[in-house]
Amino acid sequence: MTSTNIPARAWADLILLSLIWGASFLSIRVALDEIGVFTLVAHRVVWAMLILWTYVALRRLAVPRDPRVWGAFLVMGILNNVIPFSLMAWGQLHIETGLTSIFNAATAVFAVPVAAACFADERMTPRRVVGVLVAFAGVAVAIGLDALHSFDIRSLAQLAVLAGTLSYAFASAWVRARLSHLKPQVAAAGMLTGSSLIMLPLALWLEGTPALPTHPQTFAAIGYFAVIGTALAYLLYYRIVQAAGSANAMLVTLMIPPVAIGLGAVVLGERLAPTAFAGFALLALGLLILDGRLWRALKR
């Protein structure tokens, strides 16, 4: 399926999803001014879990009873929620929201070598090798040479965000290997259940019983990234996959950073270094090569 035959409704959903997820970076940064990283992630997964299970119940979707499936949900929750949500939220304490969104786009890049290592039908073709190398070069440029010369908390935060994207890549392989037989909405609800079982006690242990936020913008931020940026965004993403295919749905990774960068500049006064934009350009080029359409056009 090529970009030319993506249905108009799917294009509208892609734009909407990029706006939702792009604004999620801002809402997370706003909430971090008052609540801790682990409490934030607990809010994000618990409220989203409740909404998705309500959706499953209303649609009367089959709920798995096999203990092995619930064990797979737990692993999926760790790989797709606990690790990346926590690492990226902590990283946003020390780097710009726009830069975080740029590194987040590397998820699709890491997914390629991870899939090649896990599945026989996902071998590294010359096109994929070129795309991954170009995209990794973009990541290196976005990090900047200064981070290589003077390793500080900012450098560590950038690596934490990238580690989160790598965890997303392993989560993608895990869901294909263990959960692909389930309805995606059920898999997402089960995944959020697994991550909630981990994040609730972890947040209580590390950050104590959370107090009610005192600022209205914190309440708004929590409501946004939990309800809209997680639960509703998952449902919207699956609708895009159903209408346009998973390859076309990945286009959203290129559409998120401009939204996050713009909101970070307008609301938070962030200013990214020129290397961040150059790195994003290379990363986008690598993703387009991996997508295959640019590669086929160049061959023609």
C-alpha positions as CSV (number, residue, x, y, z in Angstrom):
1,M,0.0,0.0,0.0
2,T,1.5,3.4,-1.0
3,S,0.9,6.8,0.4
4,T,-1.3,7.7,-2.6
5,N,-4.0,5.2,-1.7
6,I,-4.2,6.0,2.0
7,P,-7.9,6.8,2.6
8,A,-8.7,10.4,3.2
9,R,-10.1,9.5,6.7
10,A,-6.8,7.7,7.5
11,W,-4.9,10.9,6.5
12,A,-7.1,12.9,8.8
13,D,-6.6,10.4,11.6
14,L,-2.8,10.5,11.0
15,I,-2.8,14.3,11.4
16,L,-5.0,14.1,14.5
17,L,-2.8,11.5,16.0
18,S,0.4,13.5,15.3
19,L,-1.2,16.5,17.1
20,I,-2.3,14.3,20.0
21,W,1.1,12.6,20.5
22,G,3.0,15.8,19.7
23,A,1.2,17.6,22.5
24,S,1.7,14.7,24.9
25,F,5.4,15.7,25.3
26,L,4.3,19.1,26.4
27,S,1.7,17.8,28.9
28,I,4.3,15.4,30.4
29,R,6.8,18.2,30.9
30,V,4.1,20.4,32.5
31,A,3.1,17.7,34.9
32,L,6.8,17.0,35.9
33,D,6.9,20.5,37.5
34,E,4.8,19.1,40.3
35,I,4.8,15.3,40.3
36,G,7.5,12.7,40.2
37,V,8.5,10.6,37.2
38,F,7.1,7.3,38.5
39,T,3.9,8.9,39.8
40,L,3.4,10.4,36.4
41,V,3.8,7.1,34.6
42,A,1.5,5.4,37.1
43,H,-1.2,8.0,36.4
44,R,-0.7,7.5,32.7
45,V,-1.1,3.7,32.6
46,V,-3.8,3.3,35.3
47,W,-6.3,5.7,33.9
48,A,-5.7,4.6,30.3
49,M,-6.1,1.0,31.5
50,L,-9.5,1.7,33.0
51,I,-10.7,3.4,29.8
52,L,-9.5,0.6,27.5
53,W,-11.1,-2.1,29.6
54,T,-14.3,-0.1,29.5
55,Y,-14.0,0.0,25.7
56,V,-13.4,-3.8,25.7
57,A,-16.5,-4.4,27.8
58,L,-18.7,-2.1,25.7
59,R,-17.6,-3.8,22.5
60,R,-17.9,-7.2,24.2
61,L,-14.5,-8.3,23.0
62,A,-13.2,-11.6,24.2
63,V,-10.9,-11.4,27.2
64,P,-8.1,-14.1,27.3
65,R,-8.0,-16.5,30.2
66,D,-4.8,-18.3,29.4
67,P,-2.2,-17.5,32.2
68,R,0.5,-17.5,29.6
69,V,-1.2,-14.6,27.8
70,W,-1.4,-12.6,31.0
71,G,2.3,-13.3,31.5
72,A,2.9,-11.9,28.0
73,F,0.8,-8.9,29.0
74,L,3.1,-8.3,31.9
75,V,6.3,-8.4,29.8
76,M,4.6,-6.2,27.2
77,G,3.7,-3.7,29.9
78,I,7.4,-3.6,31.0
79,L,8.7,-3.2,27.5
80,N,6.2,-0.8,26.0
81,N,5.2,1.3,29.1
82,V,7.2,0.9,32.3
83,I,10.7,1.3,30.7
84,P,10.1,3.8,27.9
85,F,7.6,6.0,29.7
86,S,9.8,6.2,32.8
87,L,13.1,6.8,30.9
88,M,11.5,9.4,28.5
89,A,9.8,11.3,31.4
90,W,13.0,11.4,33.3
91,G,14.9,12.5,30.2
92,Q,12.5,15.4,29.7
93,L,13.6,16.9,33.0
94,H,17.0,17.6,31.4
95,I,16.4,18.0,27.6
96,E,13.8,19.8,25.5
97,T,10.5,18.3,24.7
98,G,11.1,18.8,21.0
99,L,14.4,17.0,21.2
100,T,12.7,14.1,23.0
101,S,10.2,13.8,20.2
102,I,13.0,13.7,17.7
103,F,14.7,10.8,19.5
104,N,11.3,9.1,19.9
105,A,11.1,8.9,16.1
106,A,14.1,6.5,16.2
107,T,11.7,3.8,17.4
108,A,11.0,2.8,13.9
109,V,14.7,2.6,13.2
110,F,15.5,0.4,16.2
111,A,12.6,-1.8,15.3
112,V,14.3,-2.9,12.0
113,P,17.5,-4.6,13.4
114,V,15.5,-5.9,16.4
115,A,13.0,-7.6,14.0
116,A,15.8,-8.9,11.9
117,A,17.4,-10.5,14.9
118,C,14.1,-12.1,16.1
119,F,12.3,-13.1,12.9
120,A,13.5,-15.0,9.8
121,D,11.3,-13.1,7.4
122,E,12.7,-9.7,8.5
123,R,16.2,-10.0,7.1
124,M,18.4,-6.9,6.6
125,T,18.2,-6.0,2.9
126,P,20.6,-3.4,1.4
127,R,17.8,-0.8,1.5
128,R,17.2,-1.5,5.2
129,V,20.9,-1.3,6.0
130,V,21.2,2.1,4.2
131,G,18.1,3.4,5.9
132,V,19.2,2.3,9.4
133,L,22.7,3.8,8.9
134,V,21.3,7.1,7.6
135,A,18.8,7.3,10.5
136,F,21.5,6.4,13.1
137,A,23.7,9.2,11.6
138,G,20.8,11.5,12.2
139,V,20.5,10.5,15.8
140,A,24.2,11.1,16.3
141,V,24.0,14.5,14.8
142,A,21.0,15.4,17.0
143,I,22.9,14.3,20.1
144,G,25.8,16.6,19.0
145,L,29.5,16.3,19.3
146,D,29.6,18.1,22.6
147,A,27.8,15.2,24.2
148,L,30.7,13.0,23.2
149,H,33.4,15.3,24.6
150,S,31.7,16.2,27.9
151,F,29.4,13.5,29.2
152,D,27.0,15.2,31.6
153,I,23.4,14.9,32.9
154,R,22.1,16.2,29.5
155,S,24.0,13.5,27.7
156,L,22.7,10.9,30.1
157,A,19.1,12.1,29.5
158,Q,19.5,11.8,25.7
159,L,20.7,8.2,26.1
160,A,17.8,7.5,28.5
161,V,15.3,8.6,25.8
162,L,17.1,6.5,23.2
163,A,17.0,3.5,25.5
164,G,13.3,4.1,25.8
165,T,12.9,3.9,22.0
166,L,14.9,0.7,21.9
167,S,12.5,-0.8,24.5
168,Y,9.7,0.2,22.2
169,A,11.4,-1.8,19.4
170,F,11.7,-4.9,21.6
171,A,8.0,-4.4,22.6
172,S,7.0,-4.5,18.9
173,A,8.8,-7.8,18.4
174,W,7.3,-9.2,21.5
175,V,3.7,-8.4,20.5
176,R,4.3,-10.0,17.1
177,A,5.7,-13.1,18.7
178,R,3.2,-13.5,21.6
179,L,0.1,-11.3,21.2
180,S,-0.6,-11.0,17.5
181,H,-3.5,-13.4,17.8
182,L,-5.5,-11.0,20.0
183,K,-7.6,-7.9,19.1
184,P,-5.2,-5.0,19.5
185,Q,-7.5,-3.2,21.9
186,V,-7.5,-6.2,24.2
187,A,-3.7,-6.5,23.9
188,A,-3.4,-2.8,24.8
189,A,-5.7,-3.1,27.8
190,G,-3.9,-6.2,29.0
191,M,-0.5,-4.5,28.5
192,L,-1.6,-1.4,30.5
193,T,-2.9,-3.8,33.2
194,G,0.6,-5.4,33.4
195,S,2.3,-2.0,33.6
196,S,-0.2,-0.7,36.2
197,L,0.6,-3.7,38.4
198,I,4.2,-2.6,38.3
199,M,4.0,1.2,38.3
200,L,1.6,1.6,41.2
201,P,3.7,-0.2,43.9
202,L,6.9,1.2,42.3
203,A,5.6,4.8,42.5
204,L,4.4,4.3,46.1
205,W,7.8,2.8,47.1
206,L,10.0,5.4,45.4
207,E,7.9,8.6,45.7
208,G,5.4,7.9,48.5
209,T,1.7,8.4,48.5
210,P,1.0,11.0,45.9
211,A,-0.6,14.3,47.1
212,L,-3.3,16.0,45.1
213,P,-1.7,18.5,42.7
214,T,-2.1,22.1,43.7
215,H,-1.9,23.6,40.2
216,P,-4.8,23.3,37.7
217,Q,-2.4,22.8,34.8
218,T,-1.1,19.7,36.5
219,F,-4.6,18.2,36.6
220,A,-5.1,19.1,32.9
221,A,-1.7,17.6,31.9
222,I,-2.5,14.3,33.7
223,G,-5.9,14.1,32.1
224,Y,-4.5,14.9,28.7
225,F,-1.6,12.4,28.6
226,A,-3.6,9.6,30.3
227,V,-6.9,9.9,28.6
228,I,-6.2,11.5,25.3
229,G,-2.5,10.9,24.8
230,T,-2.6,7.2,25.8
231,A,-6.0,5.6,25.8
232,L,-7.7,7.4,23.0
233,A,-4.5,7.6,21.0
234,Y,-4.1,3.9,21.1
235,L,-7.6,3.4,19.8
236,L,-7.0,6.0,17.0
237,Y,-3.7,4.3,16.1
238,Y,-5.3,0.9,15.7
239,R,-8.0,2.5,13.5
240,I,-5.3,3.9,11.2
241,V,-3.6,0.5,11.1
242,Q,-6.9,-1.1,10.1
243,A,-7.6,1.5,7.4
244,A,-4.1,2.1,6.0
245,G,-1.8,-0.6,7.2
246,S,1.0,-0.6,9.8
247,A,3.6,0.7,7.4
248,N,1.5,3.8,6.6
249,A,0.7,4.3,10.3
250,M,4.4,4.7,11.0
251,L,4.3,7.9,9.0
252,V,3.1,9.5,12.3
253,T,6.6,9.2,13.7
254,L,7.7,11.9,11.2
255,M,4.7,14.1,11.9
256,I,5.1,14.2,15.7
257,P,8.4,16.2,16.1
258,P,7.2,19.4,14.3
259,V,4.2,19.5,16.6
260,A,6.3,18.9,19.7
261,I,9.0,21.3,18.7
262,G,6.5,24.1,17.9
263,L,4.6,23.6,21.2
264,G,7.8,23.6,23.1
265,A,8.9,26.8,21.5
266,V,5.6,28.6,22.0
267,V,4.6,27.4,25.4
268,L,8.0,26.7,27.1
269,G,10.3,29.0,25.2
270,E,12.5,26.2,24.0
271,R,15.1,26.7,21.3
272,L,16.7,23.7,19.7
273,A,20.3,23.8,18.4
274,P,20.7,23.6,14.6
275,T,22.2,20.2,15.0
276,A,18.8,18.9,16.3
277,F,17.0,20.0,13.1
278,A,19.8,18.6,10.9
279,G,19.7,15.3,12.8
280,F,15.9,15.1,12.4
281,A,16.3,15.7,8.6
282,L,18.7,12.8,8.4
283,L,16.5,10.6,10.7
284,A,13.5,11.4,8.5
285,L,15.5,10.5,5.3
286,G,16.5,7.2,6.9
287,L,12.9,6.4,7.8
288,L,11.8,7.3,4.2
289,I,14.4,4.9,2.9
290,L,13.2,2.2,5.2
291,D,9.6,2.9,4.1
292,G,10.7,1.9,0.6
293,R,8.8,4.5,-1.5
294,L,11.7,6.9,-1.8
295,W,14.0,3.9,-2.6
296,R,11.8,2.7,-5.4
297,A,11.5,6.2,-6.8
298,L,15.2,6.6,-6.9
299,K,15.7,3.2,-8.6
300,R,13.2,4.2,-11.2
